[in-house]
Structure formats: structure tokens, C-alpha cells
Amino acid sequence: MARPPDFTANCPIPISTHDFVTLAHGGGGRMMHNLLERSVIPAFGNQPLESRHDGAVMPVAQGRLAFTTDSYVVHPLFFPGGDIGTIAVTGTVNDLAMCGARPLCLSAAFILEEGLPLATFDRVVASMAATAKAASVNIVTGDTKVVDRGKGDGMFVNTAGVGVIEHDLVIAPTQVRPGDAVLLSGDVGRHGVAIMAVREGLQFETTIETDCAPLAAPVLALLAAQVEVHCLRDLTRGGLATSLIEIAESSRLHVEIRERAIGVEENVCGACEILGLDPLYLANEGRFVAFVPAAQADKAVGILRSHPVSAGATCIGTVGDVQDKMVTLESRIGTRRILDMHSGEQLPRIC
Amino acid sequence: MKYVDEYRDQVQAERLAQAIARITTRPWSIMEMCGGQTHSIVKYGIDELLPTQISLLHGPGCPVCVTPLEMVDKALQIAARPEVIFCSFGDMLRVPGSGGDLFSVKAMGGDVRIVYSPLDALKLARENPLRQVVFFAVGFETTAPANAMAVFQAHTQKIPNFTVLVSHVLVPPAIAALLDAPDNRTQGFLAAGHVCTVMGFEEYFRLADRYHVPIVVTGFEPLDILQGILLCVRQLEAGHAEVENQYARSVQREGNRPAQALMEKVFRVVSRKWRGVGEIPRSGYCLRDEFSAYDAELRFGVADYHIDEDSECISGLVLRGVKRPHECPAFGGRCTPERPLGATMVSGEGTCAAYYRYRRRQNDPRAPQS
């Protein structure tokens, strides 16, 4: 009897080593497991994450908790001075800091578009890890989903964060008082111009980098030095003007600022002149305003200036006692005008 | 910043304002022609520095504002077509047509893109040979050279899928139309510095003579505008009607000759409708016949579309300096930058939007006197 032919497997084994994201990476199976083991867990490395549980379990801190979340959909994913990962960490850390909290830990949820190069994902994860380390927080839990090609913009990131408030101050727009000094932590508009330049292929003499930075350290320093902080707000979309208008409306008070005291880097200023944009409305990712009693303004500015991320801090104005919920600006030529909230994103003017 | 800060100097501004106050003996109405100047005046509160006898009228020099409703509608119709990539400067996207704006077309799936130059649109046409790329060529003489260049390059490089929707208007015929109007209040003009950078100011001598009005070619920074007003008032007080050039650092009498030659090659002068003003004879450009292959109106069959303007909006009176935004019953209520009734509320250069942004409260002591 003839020997049967050798058994050969002719059923193809699925490829499991793509160098781009496939729907299988979000399917809850081996590929997703590999993605997390290969990239996310080593990068973020911390005990709660490494326990591979459904959620992170941590001891309860003394004091009050602050809790916040934000989603990041920035395009392009990479830009001078940062990427979607850097702002996904700093944005949430900064929101906690603006509550007067010490950021403790973050979650990170990724929505990946099919076809995204894994190298891109790894690069974003690495910068999230580096930024988290710089901001002294751990990323302790997370999630990954994959959507069909064309249904996402490469990747979206959501982070949520928990922080602990270790003092008794209430920091909120409602605490703003007439006479308060308005402090600004540095020059404005860099993030907005940096993103616009990459997005639109605009070239300037020097590369304008985002100001993206974690802000918890200077805030905690103010609190540690017993500065009676009334309100904090990080300047993100809508810029300095929109943040101040929101605070004036919530506090029902009048905020008066001086254009001359507000720093705008020369290349940002040039870009705004060319495009017809107002730097006061441009996005920032590493700047904040602080409302403090006038008597403590100098001390607070001194503390802020001792931290690299707020080395350019200045006092830009004061809170008046008129209850008109408005912000006015003393212009460079000494006249005054109302700052109003724009209805949407600033649009470059025709001429 | 160099070339900017020195024109925003408080001490110099006060000095110029004092000089204006010293020579002003009677009330004068001066119109700044350009939307960029209006923006600067309202942003810096330049009129606060002036003696009360001087009133500034804000002219029809915002390209977004004067683009007629039917042209916006044509843009919406073309942009909604599936084969079209519709390119525009940013501030045209929110201009209301009779059925929505370009943002709504985009939200409903139209491929509408903001570009910074018509040459960017031409590049898109080269990169997307299977799509029709249309550029919304809006503006005064300032933007016309770049638009002419885009059409000229499309022609020489034989790019068949590029067209322009032309809505170009010209300043001198608008000045003549304003001065011919029976309700005209304007006694002197600040001509638009950037328009004159391209066109020079030869044409203005005829206007100054014929209507006996001073015309001062003026820049856009606070000190430029104050100096322009000073020169204008000095002429008005002396009974002169001359053309002067305040903006000599940018403007020469003959203008930019190569730019003019290119415009002349690509465009010809036609009558144009101005939103809120109506038709002004010989007040705009259209493509010459040899470039008609690049005319979006012809390619997409919208040339014969006509529609009347909204009757509630007084933007026409605002554009002609006859009324101020505060005098409109809809201002700040039914008409805001979020829900504009007319184009002067849309663009940052539009008079109504500028007033809304910087002087919302009617009882604001800094609101201009009407």
C-alpha cells in the first residue's frame, strides 16, 4: 500500500504582525492584547496598569478630589514642539491644576483608525509617557477601539484625570473679587499659530513651536506659598480673550486688561499680521491666568517666574467693581475697547 | 515688532490727535474706504481720540460685505456639486446666501476648503486632476493680481480642471457712485493703501477735481490713519481738494505696473452689483474672452442666476456711510455675528461686526455718536 502523502497545512495562518492598525487590533483578542503588551503597558509602566485589571485600584487620598476629562482630536497628529499625545496629557493635567489640585493619575482611551501606522501609535504613546513623567502623574487605566478607515482622523485620544486638593481654598470664577490682580503666565498665541502653520503649509522665517506644557508645578507653588488664589484658568481654544470673558461672565464683574502687558512673540505677531488674526484669541496649551488679591500680586508673579513654564509671568490687569460682566482692553495707543467672544474659530481675512 | 510697533505708539498717536484738534474749526465727515481701516479704527478706538466735530464714515471697502447675494448663492450651488473642490478665503465661508452658507455646504458633504492664496487652489487642481477645483475670486484691486496670476498660470500650464468664480470690484467707481448719491455726507476720503499699492493713485486726481473732495491715500496702522485724517482735515479747513499720499512707504503714484499689466491681460472692466448698494457701472472685473474657459459661472451654468437682496437689512445704508450700525433695529438682536442678516455683520472687516465686537452696548460711553 502506498504511503499517504505528508500532511501539509494549506489553510493560511492569519497575519498577526501588521505594521499598521487593523480592525483586529480593537477586537479584544490576541492582536489587541499584543498591542497593549508591546507598546502601551511598557511605556506607561506602573503598578495599577500592570495588574491588567478592568480598572485601576488606588488608596483614597486625604482632602478633596478633582476629576476632569477631555478629548483630543488635533490635526495634524504631530506639530512643532509636540503631538496629540503631549497635549492629551498636559491638557488634562492642566485642567486638574486649574482646580488647585495635585494631579494623581490619568486614564487614556484611544480611538484608532484602521490603517494607522503602528509606528505612529507608538510615537504618540511614547510622548504621552514622557509627558506624564514630566508632570509626575501615572496613566493607570485605558481603552483601545478601532474604527473603519475613513471614520476617524488617524487617531483620537481621550484622557480623564483625578487629582487631590490639599488645601481649603475654593478656586472658581465665583471667588473673583473686585480689586483682584489678573496674572498671565507667559506669552500667548504660539500653539494656535504652530498648528495653523503645519496644517496650512505656512512657512515663517523660524519654526513656531507650541507652548504645550504641564502647569501643575507653578500652581502648586503658589498654593504652597499661601497665595490666596481666587481663580485659575488655562488658556486653550479661544485664547486669553475668551477665557477672561468666561470668567467675567461667571463672576459678573468687570475685567480690565492692558494690551501692552500681554506678551506675544515676534514671529507669532508677524503671522497674525499676515493672516489677519488676533493673538488674544489664538489657542494656547501651556498658559494660564490667575486671579489673586492685589496685595499678593508681586509675590505671586515672583513665584511664577521661578518656574520655567511660567517664566514670562506678568500682571496684565485688574478686576473692577462694576457688575457688567465685561472685559475691556486698554490698547497700545491708550484707548479702550470691549473684548467680545468670537462666534467660532477665527477665519483668516481676505486682505 | 519692527514696522508695526512704531505705528502704534501712544505718544505719537496723542500728538497727532492734538494736531487734528488744533486745526479743526468745523464739523467734517470723512470716509475711510477700506474695511481694513474700519477694523483698525474700531479695534484701536481711533475715533475716541478725535475732536467731536470729526465723524468717520465707514465705506464699502470690505470685499466680503459687498459681494452680492446672488454671487454667494452661485458659490453655494457650485460648492455643493460632488465633483467640486471649492476653495475660498476663510471669511467668505460664513457669508449668508439665500439658503445657508459655505460652512453648511461643507457640513452637508461639500468639499469646501480654506486657502491662503489662489495659487494654492491651482496646486490642488494639479494634484486632483479628476476633480473640478473652483476658487472664489473675491476682492478689490488688492487681491486681483494674485487671482489673475492663478488664471494665467492655469492657462499656460494647461490645467483644465481649474476655474474661478469672479466677483471683483473696483474702488474708484464706488467713490464716484457714493458722491453722486443725493444723500451723500462724505466730504473727504481716506483711500485704501493696499488698493493703491497695486493701482497707484493716478485715477483719484480726476475724482478729487470733479467732486472737489480731498483724497488721502492712507495706511492701516493707528498712526497711519490719524495722519491720514490730519492731512484730510487740513485740506478741508483750507478748502483744498487734492490727492495726497500718506502711505508713501508702500504706495507709489503709478502703482505696481507688472501687476496691472497682468490684470489687464486676464480681466476686463464690467458693471457689477454691490451687495446693499446695487449695480455700479464699470465697477468690477470679469475674465476676458480668451480666458473664459476658466470661468466657473460658464462651466457650471450659473451665469444667468439672479436674486434680490433681503429687504430688512440696512447694510447698504451702512456701507454708504448714511447709517451707523446702532441705528439698525436688528443690530445686536436679530442680527449678530452668529446669525448675520447681512454681510456687514459677517466679516471682521464689516462695520456692523466690528461695532458688535468692540462696542456692543448702545449706552457705552465709548460708542460712537451718530
Interface residues (C-beta under 8 A of the other chain):
Chain A: E200 L202 E266 C269 G270 E273 L275 G276 S331 R332 I333 G334 T335 R336 R337 I338 D340 H342 S343 G344 L347 P348 R349 I350 C351
Chain B: M1 V4 R8 D9 Q10 A13 E14 G36 V42 K43 Y44 G45 I46 E48 L49 P63 V64 F89 G90 D91 M92 L93 R94 I114 Y116 V138 G139 F140 T142 T143 H194 P222 T336 P337 E338 S347 G348 E349 Y356 R357 Y358 R359 R360 R361 D364 R366
